[in-house]
Amino acid sequence: MSTPAAGIGWDLLARRCRRLLPARAVVAARQELLAYDSDGLTLHRHQPPLVVLPETTAEVAAVVRLCHELGVPFVARGSGTGLSGGAVAETEALVIATSRMRQVLSIDLPNRRVTVQPGVINSWVTRAVSGDGFYYAPDPSSQVVCSIGGNVAENSGGVHCLKYGVTSNHVLAMEVVLPDGTVTTLGSGLPETPELDLRGVFIGSEGTLGIATAITLRLLRAPQSVAVLLADFATMEAAGEAVRLVTAAGVLPAGMEIMDNFTINAVDDLFGHDEYPRQAAAVLLIELDGQEREVGAAVEIASELCRQAGAGTVRRASEEADRALLWKGRKSAFAAVGRITPTYYVQDGVVPRSALPSVLAAIEELSRRYELPVANVFHAGDGNLHPLILYRADEPGVTERVQALGAEILRLCIEAGGSITGEHGVGNDKRCYLDWMFSNDDLATMQRVRQAFDPAGLANPGKIFPTPRSCGESARRAVSLPEGAGVEVF
C-alpha cells in the first residue's frame, strides 16, 4: 500500500480521521471515490485515495492539523464544478471536501453583508436576501451548482463582472484554516482597511494557501430598473464592433455576452424553441441596470449603436420572466453543447476588447487547421473568452491535439495583450503556460508568498506553478528560489 508519510498507510489515516469526524464523513470505498476523480474539466482524471467531508471549522482544522503532523498532502474541494483541474488530487493526497458546509451563518442587512460557509451554493446567497431587496453580484454561469468556497479559490467572475467586479470585489473577510491547522481571520469585514491585504492574496490562490471556512460577502441593493437587449449579427466581427461602440460611448452595462451560431442552435435545441435567431452568426446580450431614467436612456443609446454595427434586430426584455429566459439560454450554453458532444475542453483566455475580432478569426483558423470544432461563448464586455473545443474521446491521439489547440489559443491571447485565464484559474491545466506571462522574478515572488503560508508544501501540491514532472522544459525555465530560502520551489 502506498503511504502518505513514513509509517502511515491510507487505511490507518482513514481510522485517524474517523476519530475526528463522524463515520459518514470519511469516504474510503473505491466506488464512492470515483465521484471525486475530476472536476468540471473531465480531461484530467485522478481518483484520490481518501476523502473527508467536514461540516465545521473545527473539523476542518482538526483534519488539516493531522495532515501537518503526518506530512500528508491535502486538496480542498468544493462542488467540483471548476474548469482547471484545481480540485483534483493528481498525486496521493487527502481530499477535504467542503460540500456539507452549507450554512448561512449570519445576515447583517444594515451593514449589507452576509457570512456563509464555503459549501453554500452561489445562487443561495441571493435567495436568502432577495426578499429584503438585496442580492449577491458575482454570478458564474454555474451559479446554481458552484459553491462560494470554490468561487473564492478561483476568484470567479460571471455575467455581471463587467460592472460589478469579480469575487475579490465582494469578499469582506474570511475565517481561514492555514496549512498547519491554525485558524485565523483575513480581512476586517469592512470594504477598506489600512492593513496588508492578505484577504486579497488568499482569494484566487486555488487552495494553495489554506481553506476558507466562513466567508463574509458584500451585498448590493437590487437596482430599480433592469433591461436586457438581444441583438443578432451576420458576422462575429460585427458583434465585436457593437461591444466596442457601446463601451466607447460611456455606457456601462451590467453584462455583455456573445454566443456564436453553433452555440445559438445548441441552446435552441436544448429548450425546444427558437429563443435566439438560428440564422445569426452571433448574438449579443446586453444587460443595463440602475435608475429607471438612466436605464431608459442607456437602452436607446445601446440599441442605436448595435444597429450602427450591423445588428439585424434588437429585442428588448424588461419583464423579469423575459429577462430570465434570455439569460437562461446563455447560462445553459455549456450544457447545451454537452448534449451534442459529451466531451469538450473549455479554455479561459482574456484579450482586450479591441482584439476580439482578430483573435476570434484566428481561433476559427486554428479550428480548421486542427480539424476540431470550436464553439464560442464569452464575456464580451471584459474580453474573457470561453472557446469550447469539441472532440470524441475515443478518437486516437485526440487528447494531444485538443491540448495543443488549447495552448495555441492561449498563446494568441497573450500575444494580443491578454491573459491565460480570466476566472477559471490555472490548476493543473494551465500551469505549463504560466511562464509565458511571468518572468522568473515574478514566479519566485509568487512562490515566496505561497511558502510563507505553507512552508511544508502540503496544500494542493503541484498546482498553478510548472513542475519538472508535468511541464518539462517549461519548469526548467522557471526559476528556483535563491540558496538559503529553505524550501524547494517544486
C-alpha positions in Angstrom: 0.0 0.0 0.0 1.3 3.5 -0.8 1.9 5.7 2.2 1.2 9.4 2.7 4.1 9.6 5.1 6.6 7.3 6.6 4.8 4.5 8.5 1.3 5.8 7.8 -0.9 4.0 5.3 -4.2 5.3 3.9 -6.2 2.7 5.9 -4.6 4.0 9.1 -5.2 7.6 8.1 -8.8 6.8 7.5 -9.1 5.4 11.0 -7.4 8.5 12.4 -9.9 10.7 10.5 -12.8 8.7 11.9 -11.7 9.7 15.4 -12.0 13.3 14.4 -15.2 13.2 12.2 -18.4 11.2 12.1 -18.0 7.9 10.3 -20.2 9.0 7.4 -17.8 11.9 6.8 -15.0 9.6 5.7 -15.1 8.2 2.2 -12.8 5.3 1.5 -14.7 2.9 -0.7 -13.2 2.7 -4.2 -16.6 3.0 -5.9 -17.5 6.1 -3.9 -14.2 7.8 -4.5 -14.9 7.7 -8.3 -17.2 10.8 -7.7 -14.0 12.8 -6.9 -11.7 11.8 -9.7 -12.2 15.0 -11.7 -13.7 18.5 -11.6 -15.7 20.0 -14.4 -12.7 19.6 -16.8 -13.0 15.9 -17.3 -9.9 15.7 -19.4 -7.9 15.3 -16.2 -8.9 12.4 -14.0 -7.1 11.1 -10.9 -9.0 9.1 -8.2 -8.0 10.1 -4.7 -7.1 7.5 -2.0 -9.3 9.1 0.7 -11.9 11.9 1.0 -13.3 13.6 4.1 -16.4 15.7 4.4 -16.2 18.0 7.5 -19.1 20.3 8.5 -17.5 22.8 10.8 -14.3 24.9 11.0 -13.2 22.9 14.0 -13.4 19.7 12.0 -11.5 21.2 9.0 -8.8 22.4 11.4 -8.5 19.0 13.1 -8.1 17.2 9.8 -5.5 19.8 8.5 -3.6 19.5 11.8 -3.5 15.8 11.3 -2.1 16.2 7.8 0.5 18.6 9.1 1.5 16.2 11.8 1.9 13.3 9.4 3.2 15.1 6.4 0.1 14.3 4.3 -0.7 16.5 1.3 -4.3 17.6 1.0 -6.6 19.1 -1.7 -9.6 21.3 -0.8 -12.6 20.7 -3.0 -16.0 22.5 -3.2 -18.7 21.5 -5.6 -16.3 20.1 -8.1 -17.5 22.4 -10.9 -14.1 24.0 -11.5 -12.6 24.0 -15.0 -8.9 23.9 -14.5 -8.2 20.6 -12.6 -7.6 22.6 -9.4 -9.6 20.3 -7.2 -8.1 17.1 -8.5 -5.7 15.1 -6.3 -3.3 14.1 -9.1 -0.8 12.9 -6.5 -1.5 10.8 -3.5 -3.3 13.3 -1.3 -6.3 13.6 1.1 -9.3 15.4 -0.4 -11.1 17.7 2.0 -14.5 18.4 0.5 -16.5 21.3 1.9 -19.8 20.3 0.2 -21.5 19.7 3.6 -20.6 23.1 5.0 -23.8 24.7 3.7 -25.0 27.0 6.5 -25.7 30.7 6.1 -24.1 31.8 9.4 -25.4 35.3 9.7 -27.2 38.0 7.7 -26.4 41.7 8.5 -28.6 43.8 6.3 -27.9 47.2 8.0 -24.3 46.7 7.0 -25.1 44.9 3.7 -23.2 41.7 4.4 -23.8 38.0 4.9 -21.5 35.3 6.3 -21.7 31.8 4.8 -19.8 28.5 5.0 -17.8 27.6 1.9 -20.3 24.9 0.7 -23.1 27.4 0.3 -24.2 27.5 -3.4 -23.7 30.8 -5.1 -27.3 31.4 -6.0 -28.5 30.6 -2.5 -26.9 33.8 -1.2 -29.2 36.0 -3.3 -32.1 33.7 -2.5 -31.5 34.3 1.2 -31.7 38.1 1.0 -33.8 38.9 -2.2 -37.0 39.3 -0.2 -35.4 42.3 1.5 -34.3 43.9 -1.8 -30.6 42.7 -1.8 -28.5 40.4 -4.0 -25.0 39.0 -4.4 -23.5 40.3 -7.6 -20.9 37.6 -8.7 -22.8 35.1 -10.9 -20.8 32.4 -12.7 -22.7 30.5 -15.3 -22.6 27.6 -12.9 -24.1 29.6 -10.1 -26.9 27.2 -9.3 -24.3 24.4 -8.5 -21.0 26.1 -7.8 -20.0 26.9 -4.2 -18.8 30.1 -2.6 -15.7 28.4 -1.3 -14.8 27.4 -4.9 -15.6 30.9 -6.1 -13.1 32.3 -3.5 -10.4 29.8 -4.5 -10.7 30.7 -8.2 -11.7 34.3 -7.9 -14.7 33.6 -10.1 -16.3 36.2 -12.3 -19.6 35.8 -14.2 -22.0 37.7 -16.4 -22.1 40.8 -14.2 -18.3 41.2 -13.6 -18.1 43.9 -16.2 -19.9 46.4 -14.0 -19.6 44.9 -10.5 -16.3 43.1 -10.5 -15.3 39.5 -9.6 -15.4 37.6 -6.3 -12.5 39.5 -4.7 -14.5 42.7 -5.0 -17.3 41.3 -2.8 -15.5 39.4 -0.1 -15.0 41.4 3.1 -13.5 38.8 5.4 -12.7 35.1 5.7 -12.1 32.7 8.5 -9.3 30.5 7.2 -7.6 27.3 8.2 -4.0 27.6 7.4 -1.9 24.5 6.2 -0.6 23.9 9.7 -4.2 23.8 11.1 -4.1 27.3 12.6 -7.4 29.1 12.4 -7.2 32.8 11.6 -9.2 35.7 10.0 -8.2 37.6 6.9 -9.9 40.9 6.3 -11.8 43.0 8.8 -15.3 42.9 7.4 -15.0 46.4 6.2 -14.7 47.4 2.5 -11.5 49.4 3.0 -8.9 49.0 5.8 -5.2 50.1 6.1 -3.5 46.7 6.8 -1.8 44.5 4.2 -4.5 42.9 2.1 -3.9 39.2 3.0 -7.6 38.7 2.2 -6.8 39.6 -1.4 -3.7 37.4 -1.5 -5.8 34.4 -0.4 -8.6 34.9 -2.9 -7.7 33.2 -6.2 -4.9 31.2 -4.6 -6.7 28.0 -5.7 -6.4 26.1 -2.4 -2.6 26.5 -2.1 -2.7 28.8 0.9 -5.3 27.1 3.1 -9.1 26.5 3.3 -11.7 29.3 3.9 -14.4 28.0 6.3 -16.5 31.1 6.8 -16.8 33.9 4.2 -18.3 37.4 4.7 -19.8 38.7 1.5 -20.9 42.2 0.4 -24.5 42.6 -0.6 -25.9 45.1 -3.1 -29.3 46.7 -3.3 -31.4 45.4 -6.2 -31.5 48.0 -9.0 -34.7 49.9 -9.5 -34.8 49.0 -13.2 -33.3 46.3 -15.4 -33.5 45.7 -19.2 -31.8 43.2 -21.4 -31.2 43.7 -25.1 -30.7 40.8 -27.6 -29.1 41.9 -30.9 -28.3 39.5 -33.7 -25.5 39.9 -36.3 -24.5 38.4 -39.6 -20.8 38.2 -38.5 -18.9 37.8 -35.3 -16.8 40.8 -36.2 -20.0 43.0 -36.3 -21.0 41.7 -32.8 -17.5 42.7 -31.6 -17.8 46.1 -33.1 -21.1 46.6 -31.2 -19.3 45.9 -28.0 -16.6 48.4 -28.9 -19.1 51.1 -29.8 -21.2 50.6 -26.6 -18.3 50.8 -24.2 -16.6 53.7 -26.1 -19.9 55.7 -25.8 -19.5 55.6 -22.0 -22.4 53.2 -21.4 -21.5 50.7 -18.7 -23.7 47.6 -19.0 -24.1 45.2 -16.1 -23.1 42.5 -18.5 -22.3 41.9 -22.2 -22.2 38.3 -23.6 -21.7 36.9 -27.1 -22.7 33.4 -28.4 -21.8 32.1 -31.9 -24.0 30.3 -34.3 -23.1 26.8 -33.1 -24.0 27.7 -29.5 -27.2 29.5 -30.5 -28.5 26.4 -32.2 -27.4 24.1 -29.4 -29.3 26.3 -26.9 -32.4 26.5 -29.0 -32.3 22.7 -29.5 -31.9 22.2 -25.7 -35.0 24.2 -24.9 -37.0 23.1 -27.9 -37.9 26.6 -29.1 -36.1 29.4 -31.1 -35.4 31.9 -28.3 -32.3 33.1 -30.3 -32.4 33.6 -34.1 -30.9 30.4 -35.5 -29.5 32.1 -38.7 -27.4 34.6 -36.8 -23.6 34.3 -36.9 -23.6 35.8 -33.4 -26.0 37.2 -30.8 -25.0 39.9 -28.2 -26.8 40.1 -24.9 -26.6 43.4 -23.1 -28.0 43.9 -19.6 -28.5 47.5 -18.3 -29.5 48.4 -14.8 -29.8 51.4 -12.5 -32.4 54.1 -12.0 -35.4 53.9 -14.4 -34.5 57.0 -16.4 -30.8 56.0 -16.6 -31.7 52.6 -17.9 -34.2 54.0 -20.4 -31.5 56.4 -21.9 -28.9 53.6 -21.9 -31.2 51.3 -23.8 -31.8 53.8 -26.5 -28.1 54.5 -26.9 -27.0 50.8 -26.9 -29.8 49.8 -29.3 -28.8 52.5 -31.8 -25.1 51.6 -31.6 -25.9 47.9 -32.2 -27.8 48.9 -35.3 -24.9 51.0 -36.4 -22.6 48.0 -36.0 -25.0 46.0 -38.3 -27.5 44.3 -36.0 -30.4 42.7 -37.9 -32.8 43.1 -35.0 -32.6 44.4 -31.5 -35.0 43.0 -29.0 -35.7 44.4 -25.5 -36.8 42.4 -22.5 -37.9 44.4 -19.5 -40.1 42.0 -17.6 -38.3 39.7 -15.1 -39.6 36.5 -16.7 -38.5 37.6 -20.2 -35.0 38.6 -18.9 -34.6 35.4 -17.1 -35.4 33.4 -20.2 -32.8 35.2 -22.3 -30.1 34.6 -19.6 -31.2 31.0 -19.0 -30.0 30.3 -22.6 -26.6 31.9 -22.1 -26.1 30.2 -18.7 -27.1 26.8 -20.2 -24.7 27.1 -23.1 -22.1 24.6 -21.8 -24.9 22.1 -21.0 -26.4 22.6 -24.4 -23.1 21.9 -26.2 -22.7 18.9 -23.9 -25.9 17.3 -25.4 -24.2 17.4 -28.8 -20.8 16.2 -27.8 -20.4 14.8 -24.3 -16.7 15.6 -24.3 -15.4 19.1 -24.8 -12.5 21.1 -23.5 -13.1 24.7 -22.4 -10.4 27.4 -22.3 -10.5 30.7 -20.5 -8.3 33.3 -22.2 -8.6 37.0 -21.9 -8.0 39.7 -24.6 -8.5 43.4 -24.8 -12.0 44.2 -26.3 -10.4 45.8 -29.3 -8.6 42.5 -30.1 -11.8 40.4 -30.1 -12.4 40.3 -33.9 -8.9 39.4 -34.8 -8.5 36.8 -32.1 -11.8 35.1 -32.9 -10.9 35.0 -36.6 -7.5 33.4 -35.6 -9.3 30.8 -33.4 -11.5 29.9 -36.4 -8.4 29.3 -38.5 -6.9 27.2 -35.7 -10.1 25.2 -35.5 -9.8 24.4 -39.3 -6.1 23.6 -39.0 -6.6 21.1 -36.1 -9.8 19.7 -37.6 -11.6 20.3 -34.3 -14.8 22.3 -34.0 -14.8 25.2 -31.6 -17.9 26.8 -30.1 -17.5 30.4 -28.8 -19.5 31.8 -25.9 -17.9 34.5 -23.8 -18.0 37.6 -21.6 -17.6 40.2 -24.3 -17.6 43.2 -22.0 -14.2 42.3 -20.4 -12.8 40.1 -23.3 -13.0 36.9 -21.3 -13.2 34.1 -24.0 -14.5 30.6 -23.3 -13.9 28.6 -26.5 -15.2 25.1 -26.3 -13.1 22.6 -28.3 -15.4 19.7 -29.2 -13.9 16.2 -29.7 -14.6 12.5 -29.4 -12.8 10.9 -26.6 -12.4 7.5 -28.4 -10.5 9.1 -31.3 -6.9 8.0 -31.3 -4.5 10.8 -30.4 -7.3 13.4 -30.0 -6.3 14.4 -26.4 -2.9 15.7 -27.5 -4.5 17.6 -30.4 -7.1 19.2 -28.1 -4.5 20.3 -25.6 -2.2 21.6 -28.4 -5.1 23.7 -29.8 -6.0 25.0 -26.4 -2.4 26.0 -25.9 -2.3 27.9 -29.2 -5.5 29.7 -28.2 -3.9 30.9 -25.0 -0.7 31.9 -26.9 -3.0 34.0 -29.1 -4.5 35.7 -26.1 -1.1 36.6 -24.6 0.2 37.9 -27.9 -2.9 40.2 -28.1 -2.0 41.6 -24.7 -4.3 39.3 -22.6 -4.0 36.5 -20.1 -4.1 32.7 -19.9 -7.1 32.8 -17.5 -9.8 35.2 -16.5 -11.8 33.3 -14.0 -11.3 29.5 -14.2 -7.9 29.5 -12.6 -4.6 27.8 -13.5 -4.9 24.5 -11.6 -3.0 21.7 -13.3 -4.4 22.5 -16.8 -2.5 25.8 -17.5 0.4 25.6 -15.1 2.8 24.8 -18.0 1.9 28.2 -19.6 2.4 30.4 -16.6 6.0 31.3 -17.6 4.6 32.6 -20.9 3.1 35.5 -18.9 5.5 35.9 -16.0 9.2 36.4 -15.6 11.5 34.3 -13.3 11.4 37.1 -10.7 7.6 37.1 -10.8 7.4 33.3 -10.3 10.0 33.4 -7.5 8.0 36.1 -5.7 4.8 34.1 -6.0 6.5 31.1 -4.6 7.8 33.1 -1.6 4.2 34.1 -0.8 3.0 30.6 -1.2 5.7 29.2 1.1 5.0 31.9 3.7 1.6 30.4 4.2 2.6 26.7 3.6 6.3 26.0 4.2 5.8 22.3 4.1 4.1 22.4 0.6 1.1 20.3 1.7 -1.8 22.4 0.4 -2.9 21.4 -3.1 0.6 20.4 -4.2 1.7 20.7 -7.8 -0.9 23.2 -8.8 -0.5 26.6 -10.5 3.3 26.5 -11.0 5.2 24.5 -13.6 6.8 21.3 -12.2 9.5 19.2 -13.8 7.3 16.1 -13.7 4.4 17.7 -15.5 5.9 20.5 -17.6 9.4 19.5 -18.6 11.1 22.4 -20.3 8.7 24.9 -19.0 9.6 24.0 -15.5 13.3 24.1 -16.2 12.8 27.7 -17.5 11.1 28.7 -14.3 13.4 29.9 -11.6 14.1 28.3 -8.2 14.3 30.2 -5.0 17.7 31.5 -4.1 20.0 29.4 -1.9 19.2 29.6 1.7 15.4 30.0 1.2 14.9 26.7 2.9 12.2 25.2 0.7 12.3 23.8 -2.8 10.2 25.5 -5.4 8.7 22.4 -6.9 
